[in-house]
Each structure stands twice: as structure tokens, then as C-alpha cells.
Amino acid sequence: MIITPFGTSAQGEQALLLTIKNSAGMAVILSNFGARLVGILAPDREGKLADVCLGFDTLKDYQTRSGYLGATIGRWGNRIAGASFALNGKTYPLYANNGKNTLHGGKDGFDQKIWDHEQSGDSQVAFTYVSPDMEEGFPGTLTTKVTFTLGEDGKLSIAYEASSDKDTVVNLTNHAYFNLAGQGTVRDHLLQVHAEAVTATTEDLIPTGELMKVDGTPYDLRAPKKLGGQLDMLGVSPMFDSAQGYDINYVLNDEGMREAAVLSHPQSGRVMRVWTDQPGIQVYSGQGLSGAAKGGAVYQPYSGIALETQHHPDSVHHTHFPSTLLKAGDVFRSETIYGFSVE
């Protein structure tokens, strides 16, 4: 385990970088600022390492630039329509930071917090954050633990636990962006998502409640598809055209822990498989990326793709979506695995 300073937060707390490794040469760089993935060094078919996780070189960039790169998102990942929700007969107003809606926890979400950390050997770090009652408008003191474990088999596990002293809602995810080439765009990547439908949205990306079949649309990723070709499928879906690519929640097939998606880069041989027990996965093709990046690089649209396992967006307003209610005293548990290999 390598731990290095990474600057000081606006509240005067010490940010750190923590590097975990396996014996195969993989390394995962984490930060206690946002319980965040900063880098993932993965080998190609010739054993050459490249950083396949987008990020920045400085704490200031993470504090001031949008994109949520690599961060743990909470208390609520994705959008809540109208910046409010009702629970047990009471309406809770939230901060509207995405037009009239709430996105990724509000004004000052989990991505901007310094988390406590505890390491276990060279391959595991657990981050803990206690969110006070009514922080960002959400009821209950919520204690969240996120454990990152890098296996010898190239699998990076992200395990979530959360408990509250009052009934509340919770939707946790990680907002890493991946580029298996380590540079350029993801247009030459192949993506497969095991889903027959997406949650159709309005123009501001709020679900309408309809589960829209992917047949005949750019969202059909049931078989591996080259992303460049899919992104060029304009004039087929107004929803896709409006977003300028993927920014959509897929309704995953089956339940329990199962494979949700496969991202691959034929030129390098790198493959990333995603397993999760969550009902959905947000595919965001990085069309909003821009500006200076790690190591002197410059991000452009589609420099990386986010595959965010989650409950469906705006579930608090759609009773036919899986519930995000966390009862007082209960424990929310979930796990997502990003598995890296070569072919």
C-alpha cells in the first residue's frame, strides 16, 4: 500500500492518494476525497500497462471541474425530478443543481467529502462517511462504507453498505470513466449491455416511467457494437440525438449478481466486464468531457465512457421501479465488480 498526500480540502482536511496492487502488476489509485477512483493501471495483451480510468492530476481539478470523475456518488446517484421527493407523507425539498432537478446528491454530494479510510494489506481500502440528518435535504443520519478490493484475478470489487437512523432513500454508485486504450476516444471500443429496455426520458433526462425496448434504436447493445458506429446513428432516436450520445439507464436483465456489460478494445486486447446486483446501469458516453487531463493529456468528447451501476433514476417518483427506500435500522448492501482481462 502506497499513501501519498494529495492536497488540502476547502475545509482544511488532508486529501490522500492510496494505491493498491496485485501480484500481476495491476494497480488501482484511490483517494479519500470522494472515495474516488483516480487511476487503474491495467496490462494489454503484451503486458504493457496503461491507465484506463480518467482523472486529474490535482485535487483542485476534482474540486472545481464538473464530471464527477471516479467519485462515489450519494446520497442519490443520478436525477430526482423537481428537486424534491415525498416519504412517509412528508415532502423533502432538495437542491436543484441540474436545471430544476437534483443530480448526484445535490450541491455538495459525497464526491466532495473527505472520507475516513482503513486499509487492509496491499489490496483493499474501506472508506466511511457519516452524512448528517438533512444534509442536502435528505432525512436521517446516513453512515456509508465503500470498500475497494483488487483481486489477483484482475477484478476490482466495490462493495457498498449504508444504514440510517431514520427512514430515507439511497442510491449509491461510482462515476468512473473508462478508456481501455489509455488515450484517444472510446469510438473504437466495443460495448455490450445485457438489457432489453431503457428507461425513456424527457429532454432533461428525467424518466417518463416508460420502459422502452431497445430494438431498432442506437440503444440496442445486446450484442457487442462498435461505439463509433453507434454514436453516428443519428436521426433514429430523438432522445439519443438530444443527448448527443449515450446518457441513458439500461434496465438490466435478471436479478442478483450477474454480468451487466462488457467493454472491450480489440487493438490492445483489454476487456472490462461489469457485474452488479443493481437493477440498472447508466451508460454515459462522455460527450461533455473537455479540458486538461492527467499527464498532460487533453480530454475531448467521448474520451471515456461511464458505466454506473444503480437503481433507476428518479425511482422516488415511479412506484413500478425497484424501491430505493432504506428503513431506519436496516442495512443497504450492494456490490459492483469491474473485471479486467485480455483477449
N, C-alpha and C positions, 0 to 999 in steps of 0.2 A: 504494500500500500504506500503510495506516494502522496503526500499532502503538501500543498504549496499555497501561499497567500494569493488572494485574488481581489484585493482592494477592500474598501470600507463602504458599507451601505449608507443611505441617506440618514439612517437612524444611528450611525456610528458603530454598527456591528461588523465583525470581521467576516468577509466572504472568503471561501476557500475553494481550491480545486482538489479533488480526490480521485486518484487513478487506481482502478482495479484491473487485474490482469489474469489471464490463464496461461498454462504452460505451452499452449500452441502459438503464443505470440500476440494474441488479441489483447487490446487494451480499451477500456472504457473510461472516459474522463467525465467526472460528475462535479457539480457544485452544490453547496448548501444554499446558494442564492436561487430560490425557486425549485429546490430539489430537482436539479436540471441535468439533462444530458448535454455535455459540451462537445464531446467528440467520441467517435468509435473508430478505432483502427482495426481494419479487417483485411485479411490477405486475399489476393486474387489467385487464379489457378496456378500461377508461378511462385506464389508465396510472397509477392510484393504487397506491403501494407499501404493502405490509403485511408484517409479519414472520410468515412461515408456518412457522417452526421453533420449537418450545417450548424454554424455557430459564429461567435465573435471572439476577438482576442482580448477585449477589455470588459470589465464589469460595467463601465459607463454605457457601452453599447447595449448591454442587456437591460439596463435601467431606462434607457431613453428611446430605444428604437422598437417599433411595433413588430409583430410577427410571432411572439411567444416562443422563440426558438428553443426547443429542447425541454421546456418547462413542464413541471407538474401543474395541471390546471384544476382549480377549485375555487369556491366550493362547487361551482357548477360549470362544467365544460360545455361549450357551445352556447346556443342562444336561448333566452327566455323572452317571449313576446311581451311587448308593452311594459317591460321592466317591472313586473310585479307577478305575484302568484298568491293563491289562496290555500290555506292549510288549517284544518280544524275550525273552519268558519271565520278565520281572520285573514285579511289581506296584508301581504308584506310588500311594501314598495322597495324597489332596488334602484341602483344607479344605472342610468341609461348611457352606456358608453359605446353603443353601436346603433346610431340613429335613435329611434325611440325604444330600442331593445337593450337587453343586458347580454354581454358577451364575455365568456371565460372568467366569470367570477366578479365582474364589475370594475370599479375604478382602480382598486388596489388588491388584486387577487393573489392567490397562492404563489404565482410566478414572481411576485415582487417581495416575497418574505424570506428572511433568513431562517432556515430550519435548523433545529438541533440535529446532530448526527452521531451515529455509533457505528464503528467498523467492526467487521468480523473476518479476521485473516486478510488475505490479499484479494479476495474475490467478492466481498459483499459489504454494502453500506446501507444502513437504515436511516432515513430522515423522518423527523417528527415535528409537527407544527400544531399548536393549540390555537384555534380560531375562537375569539371571544364571542359570547352571545350577542347577536345582532350585528356582527361585523359584516359590512356590505349589505346589511338588511336581512340576513338570514338568521332564523331563530336557533338557539341552542349553542352551548359551548361545544365545539366540534374538535375532537382530537384525531388527527390524521397521521398515519405512519405509512411511508412508502419505502419498500426495500428493493434495492437493485442487487441482483446476483448474477455474476458471469460464470457460466459453466464451462467445463473442459470441452464440451461438445459444441461450443460457439453459440449457445443460447443465452440471451440476456433476458432474465425474468424481472418484471416489475410487478411487485405484489402490493396491493393497497389494503389498508384497514382503516376504518373510521367509526367512531362512536360519538354520541351526543347525549347531553343531559335533558334535552327537550326533543319532541318530535320535530323533524326538519326534512329537508330534501338534499340529496347529494348526487353529484355526477362527476367522477374523477377520471382524468385521462392524462396522457403525456403528449406534448405537441412537438415531438422531434420531426425534423425534415431529413429525408434520406436522399443521397445520390450515390449509387453504388460504383460509379466511375471515379468518385472523389473530385470531380471537376465538371465544367460544362453544364449542360442541362440534362433533364431526365427524358427528353424526347426519344432517345434511343433505348430506353428501358422497356421491358415487358411487364405488364401488370395483369394479375388475375384476382378477382374478388368473388368469393363464394356467396353470391346473393342473387335472388331472382327479382328483387324490387328495391327501390329507393324511397325515401320519404320526400314526396313532392313538396316544393317550396314556392312561396311568393317571391317577388323580386328582391325583397330584403332578406331572403334566405330563411324565412320562418316557415316551418312545416304547415301545410294546409290540412293535414290529417290523412291525406290520401297516400296509400302505399302503391306507387306507380311501378308497373312492370318495366324491366329494362329492355325488353325485346324491341329491336328496331331503333334504338337510341344510342348515342355515344356512351351511355352508362353501362352498356352490355359488356361486362368484363368476365363473363362466366368461363370463357376460355382465355388464355393469355393473349393480350393485344399490345402492339407497339404503341406507346403513348403518343408519339408524334402523329401517327395516323389518326388516332382517336381525337387529339386536340384539333386536328384540321377538319373534323366532321361538323362544319358549320351549316346552319340553315335547316337542321333536322330537329333540334330541340331548343325552343326559346329560352328555357331555363338554363341550358348549357351555354348558349350564346351570351346570355346576360351575365353569367359568372365568368366568362372568358376561359372556361375550362371546368375542371372538377372542383366543386365545393359543395359536396353532397354526402348525406348519410345513407349508407347501404344497410338494408335490413338483412342481417346475416342468416343464412340457413342454419337450421338445427339449434340446439341449446347446449349449455355446458361448455367445457373446454374443448375447442375444436379449431382446425385451421380456418382462418378467415380470409387470408390474402397471401399472394406470392408476388414479390417484386424481384426481377432479375435483370442482369446486364450481360448480354451474351459476349461482348468483347472481352470483358475481364473475367467472366465466369462466376462473378459473385451473385449469390442468391440470398434473399432475405424472406423467410417465411414468418407469418404472423399468426399466432394462436391467441385466443381470448375466450373468456366466458361471458363477455358482454353481448348484448343483443344487436349492437350496431358498430359501424366503423365509418368515420368521416374521412373521405378521400379529398384532399386539397392539393391541387397540382402546383401550388407556389406561384401563381400568376402575379401576386403582389410583392414578390421579392425584388429587392434592389439595394444598391449601395455596397460599401466596403464590407469585406468578409474576412474570415480567418486567413492568416498567412499571406496577406496582400492581394487576395483574390477579390473579385467584384461579383456580387450576385446580380442576376437578371431574372426576368420572369421564367418560371419553370426550372430554376436551378436545383430545386429539390421538391420532394413530394412528402406530404404528411399523411400518415395512416393512423388516425386517432381512434382507438377502441373506446366505446362509450355506450351510454343509454342514448336513446333518440333525442335530438334537440327538442326543446320546448315540451318535454314529456309532462310537465306540470299542468299543461292545458289540454292534453289529449288522453282521455281515460283509457283508450284502447291501446296506447303504447305501454310497454312494461313500466311499472311504477318505480319512481326514484325516492319514495318515502323511506326515511330511516327513523324508526320509532326510538323513543328515549330508552337507553339501556341496551338496545340491540347493537350488533357489530356488523358493519358492511365489510365484506371481503371480496376481492376480485384479483385476478392475475392476467397479465398480458405477457407474452413471450415473443421477442424478436430473435429468430434463429438465423445465424449467418453460416453459409457454407459455400462451396464452389462446385461448379459442374463443368 
